[in-house]
Amino acid sequence: MIDIKVIREEPDRVKKACADKGMTVDIDHLLSIDARRRELETEFNELRHQQRQAGEKIAKAPKEEKAVLSKEMGPIRDRIKAVEEERASVDAELHELMLRVPQVPHDDAPVGHGDESNVELRKVGEPRRKGDFGFEFKDHLALGESLGLFDFERGVKLAGSRNYVLCGAGAMLHEAVLRLAWDIMLRRDFVPLTVPVLVNERLMVGTGFFPLHRDEVYLAERDNQCLVGTAEVPVTGLHCDEILSEDELPKLYVARSTCFRREAGAAGRDTRGLYRVHFMDKLEQVVLCKADPEESAKWHEIILLNSEDVLQALELPYRVVEVCTGEMGQGKYRMYDIETWMPSRESYSETHSASSFHDFQARRLNLRYRTSPPVAAAGSRTAGKTGRKVKSEIHFCHTLNNTVIASPRILIPLVETNQNADGSVSIPQALRPYMQGMERIEAPAS
């Protein structure tokens, strides 16, 4: 949710943000509702003032006049009730409209409505194309079958389409990449968390997934709860309705969770294999920092580099792109994607999304911090008694997040890139300690 003052003072800028993000919001209607709300607030305050004055007059009046004066108060009481009812209705409508207004993106964010408008920033590593292997290339489905890594048929039997079972070395590889990423993040002083994956709907609204993306989420409607699609939801909401102190910031968190996605808008896309599935395990890094654009920009770069370091440890080629306005989503101020090279897809494909929200999520979650009063230098004129107290201020935090690693999607490039002529798959050096020293995955003995 953005500050209503921004909409009042810069409506054309907000309208442009709506157009650039491909979102339909009637900003003029929103402003008319806001104006009516303020009119009602003014009228309510004036009526209450009249009511208090009349009450004081009645209290001082002779007994025989009190009944008459009290009766004269009737129209004021009736109007107060009517104003309160209309104000509640107007507040509810305004709130629903505000939930649909997008964050105004960074001035440098590329404008466009499809991934073809994303801007490539850098490439790291040399992709292995199908023709580079020198032998018959196998995709991850064929490798999974020959090496006993994945069982899609039984996954579908258990839970329907877009489900899978990881088996043997496939399950070990899944755990290995997650544990490697976990250890890398712990060395960077991110606080590890284990969080609920079934959360209250308020957190889905607060982080910006509701109301626009409700169809993409698994709902436990009987309990008014939802299965999360990312640990971003519970971790960002960890301090909702709290006022942190400035010296507590930044908060650096990393959490592993199972993530659930209906993929409701992806019918017919990537139905085979591990690319687009209904559940995954993911490490998510979340930063809560001061409302300082320079500081949040710094943390945006840091969380992006954290994820790049994991991919470099896995020896996987990738590229970084800045995501255009139409692809970044409602709440994001600026967004980078990391796309890892997947030989079977003959393309770089998205594996990580690093997002800066500024105060968009914090306003919805009521996530704030209190500034520390400035401390005067010893011996300065302001160090002693000045007769004035310098008050602290309360601000909404800035929030950021990025995938550290998500599996099993990352297993696609991992097994495809490292396949050998004999049908085995080599294990990158960094993963071997997590694979009980295994250097290769070979077909099980028949």
N, C-alpha and C positions, 0 to 999 in steps of 0.2 A: 504494500500500500504506500502510495506516495503522499507527501504532505499536501493537504488541501490548499495551502497557501500558494504552492507552485501552480496549481490549476487556476486559482483565482488571478494570479499575477501574470502568468505566462500561458494562457490557454492555447495560443497558436503553437507553442513549442510542444505542448502535450498532445495536441491534435496531430502534429507531425510524427510524434513517437507512435501514436496509434496506427497511422498509415504505414510507417516504416516497419512496424512489427506485424502488419497485416491483421490488426484487431479492430473490431467495430465497437466503438463506445461513443455515445452521444454526449460529448463534453458540454455543449450548450444546455442540454436538458439537465445535466448534472449541476451546472452552475445555477440554473433556475431553482432547482430543488434546494441547493445550498443557500441561495438568497432567501427563499421562503423559510428555511429553518432559522436563519438569523433574525428574520422579521418576527417569527413566533417567539424566539428567545427574548427579544427586546420587549415584546408585548407582555410576555409572562412575567418578566422582572418588574415591569411597570404596574401590572395588576397586583402582584404580591406587595409592592410598595404601598399601593392604595389600600390593600387589605390590612396591612400592619398599621397604617395611619388610622383607619377606621376602627380597628380593634382598640387602639389607644384611646380614641375618642369615646368609644362605648364604655371602656373601663372607668373613665372619669365622669361619665354622664350620670344624672340622677336616675334612680331606679325606674321611675315611671317613663323615662325616655329610652331606656335600653332596648326594649322590645321593638320599638319603631325603628331605631337605628340598625338593629340587627337584621330586620326585614329588608331595609334598604341595601344591605350587603348582599342580598340574594343574587342579583344580576352579576355582580363581580365574581362570586363563587361559581356561578354557572359558567361564566366565560373562562375562568381559570381551568375548570374541568375540560371544557371544549378545546382550549389551547393545548392542554397536556395530551389529550387524545390525538389531536392532529400532529403535534410535535413527535409523538411516538411513531406515528405512521411515516412521517417525513424522514425521521432519523433512520428508520429501517430501510426505506427506499434509497436514501443517500449512501448508507453503508453497503448495500448490495451493488450499487453503481461503483463505489470506490474500490470494491474488491475486483473489479474488471478493468480498472485503469492500469496500463502498463507503466513500468519504470521507464523514465526517459534515459535512453542509452548514452554512452560516452560519445562525445563529438567525433571521435576518430573511428568509431565502430563502422565497418563497411555496411552500406545500405543495400539491401536486396531481399528477395523473398524465397530463395532456394540455395542449396549448398554450392551451386556454381558461383555464387557471389561471395563465398568465403575466401579469405585471403591467406595464401600460404606464407608463413613466416620463416620456416627453416625445415630442412630435411637432415636426418641423422642416420647413418648406416647405409649400406648398399643392398637394395632389394634383390632377392633371388626370384627370378621369373621362371615360369614352367620350363622354358627352353634352356635355362642355365644349369639344370641339374645333371645333364649328361646321361640320364636314364629315364625310364617312364615315371613321370610324376604321379603321385597319389594325393588326393585331397584328404582332409582330416577324417571324413567318413570312412574311406577305404582303409586308411591307416588304423583307425579305431577298430575296425572289424578284424583286420589281420593281426593286430597286436593285442586284441582283447581289452581295449581301453574304454570304449563306450558301448552302451546297449540302448539303442533308440527304440527298438521294437518293444522291449519290455517296459521302457519308460512310458511309451504310449499306452501300453496295456494297463499300467498302474494309474495313469493320470490324464490320458488324452494327449492330443497333439502338442507339439513344442515342449515335450518332456523327455527326459533321458535318465540313464543310470550311468554313473562313472564306476568303472571296474578296475580292480588291481592297480597296475601302474598308472592308469588314468586317474584314479582317485588319489593316489600318492602325489602325482604331478600337480593336481588341483590344490592339495594342501601345501605342497612345497612352495608354489608361487605366492600363496597367501602368507605363509610364514616368513618367507624372505622379505616381502614388502612390510610386514609387521615389524620385523627386526630393524629394517632401515628407518622406519618412522620413529621407533623408540630411541634410536641413536640421535634423533633430531629433536628430542625433548617434547614430542607430542604425547599428551596424556592418554593412555589407553582406556577405552570404555567398552563395557558390554551393556547394550541398551535393548529395550523392548522392541520387537518388530510388529507388535499389534498395539496401535496407538489410538488415542481419542481423535475424533474428527477435527477438533479445534486445532491440533497440530498440523493437519493437512491444509487447513485454511491458512494457518499462520505461516507456513513455509511456501505458500503459493501454489500448491498442487490442486486445491479446491478454490473456487468452484469449476474452473475451466477444464480440469483434467480428471474429473470424477469417474468418467467411463473407463479410464485406464487402470483403475485401482480395484483390488479385491476388497469387498466390503463384508464385514461381519455385522450385518444390519440389526440383528437382534440385540446386540450389545452396543450399537452406535460406535463401532470401532473399525479400523482399517488395517490391512497388512501393508507395510511400507514397501516402496520400491527402491529405497535407499536409506542408509543410516543417517543421511543428512537431516531427515525429518526429526527423529528423537534427539539427535545431538544438538542441532540448532535450537530446538525447543527446550533444551535442558534448563536454561535459565530464564524461561518465559515468566513474565510478571515479577521479575526481580530487578533491583537496582544494584548493580555491581559498583565497586569503587574503581576509580581510574587506575590505581596501582595494581589491580587484579588483571588488567588487560595487557597484552592480548591473551585470550584463552585459546590454547592450541590442543585440539582433540583429534584422536584417531579411533575409529570403531570398526569392528568387523560385524557384519550382519548378513543373514540370508535376506534376499530381496525378491519381491514378488511383483510381476507385471503381467497384466492381462493381454497386452499387445493388441488391444481392441482396434486400433487404427492401422494395423499392419497385416490385414487379411491378405493372404496370397504372397506375402513377401518373406523370403528366407525361411521357408517352412522346413527345409531339410538342414540337419546339422545343429551346431552349437551357437550359431550367430544370434538368433532371435528366439529366446526361450522364455518360459514362464517363471523360472526361478534361477537364482544365481547366488554366489557368495561374493561379497565385495568389501574391500577396505575403503573407508571414506575419511578424508581429512577435512576438518571444519575449523575455521578461524573466526573468533569474535574479537573485533578490535575497535579502537576509538573511531569516532566519526570524522576522520581526517582522510581526504581523498588520496594524499600522498602515501600515508601509511597503509591504507587498504590496497593501493596499487602495488606497493612493495610486497605485501603478503600474497597478492595474486601471483606475482612472479615466483615467489618462493614455493608455493604449493604446486605450481606448474613444474618447476625444476625437480621437486621431490619425485613426481611421477616419472619424469624423464629419466631420472637416475635409476629407477626400478627397471625401466625398459632397457636401459643400457646395461644393467647387470644381467638381464636376460638375453643380451646380445641380439635384440630384435630391431630391425630398421623401422623408423617411424617418421612422421612429419607433424609439425605443429601448425594449425591454422587459426586465424581469428575468425570467429563465427559472425555472419552477417545478422542484421537486425531481425529479419523475418524468420531466422532459424534459432535465435537465442532464447526465445520464450518471454513470457510476460514480465517476470520480476527481475531480470538480469540487466545489470548496468554495462558489463563487458564480459565476454566469454571467449575462451580458447578451447579448442578440441585437440586432443592428440589422436592421430590416426595411425595405426600400426599396419605394416605391409602384410597382406594375406595372399600368398601365392595363388590359391585356388580361386579367389575373387579377382585376381589380377589388378588389385587396387589397394590403396591405403584405405582402411576402414576404421570408423570411430571406436575407440576403446576407453577414452577418458574425456571428461568435460570439466573444465576449470572455470568457475563462475564467481563473479563479484556482484553482489546485490545492493551495495551501499546500505541504506536503512530500510529497504523495502520489506524484508522479512521481519526486521526488528520492530517496526511499527505495528505489524499484524500480531506479533507475539508479545508486545509490550516489554521488550528486552532493552534495558537502559543501563546507563552508568552515570555516576556522579563525579564531576571533575574535582580535583584537589585545588583548594585556594592557593594562589601563587605565594611563594615564600620569599620575603624580602631579603636581600643580601645583608650580611652583618655590617653594621656601620652606615648603612644607607639611611636616607632621610625617612624612608617608609618602614624601617625596621622596628621603630618604637611605636608608641601609641599614636595613631593618626586620628582617632575619634570616629573612624569608619571601619566597619567590618566588611571584608571582602567575602562575598557569598560564593559558594560552589554552585555549579550549574548541572542540570540533568539533561543528558542527550541520549538519543537512540544509538545503539551500537551499529557498526557495519559488520556484515556477515559475508563469509566466503566459503567455498567448498570445492573439492576436487576428488575424483577417483584416485586412489593409490594404485589399486589393481582390481580387476573384476574377472572372476573365473566362473564358468568355463570358456567364455568368449576368447580370452587370451590364449587358451590352449590351441586354438585354430592356427595362428601363426607359429606358435611354439613347436608343434609337432610337424607342421608342413615345412617350415624353413629348415628344420634339423633332420629331415629324413635322409636315409642313405640308400645306396644302390641295392643292398641286400634286404631292404624292407624294414630295417631297424630305425630307431630314432635316437640321435645323440642327445644327451642331457647337458645343458649349459653348465659350466663349471660352478657358477654361483648356487645352483640348485642341488648339486650332488650331496652336500652335507644333510639336506632335508630328504634325500631319497635313499638313505642308508648306504651312501657311497656308490650307488648305481651310476654307471657311466653311459649305458645304453639301455633302451627298452627294446627287447627282442621278442619275436613271436613265441608264445608259450609252447613248450614241447607237446607234440601230439600224443 
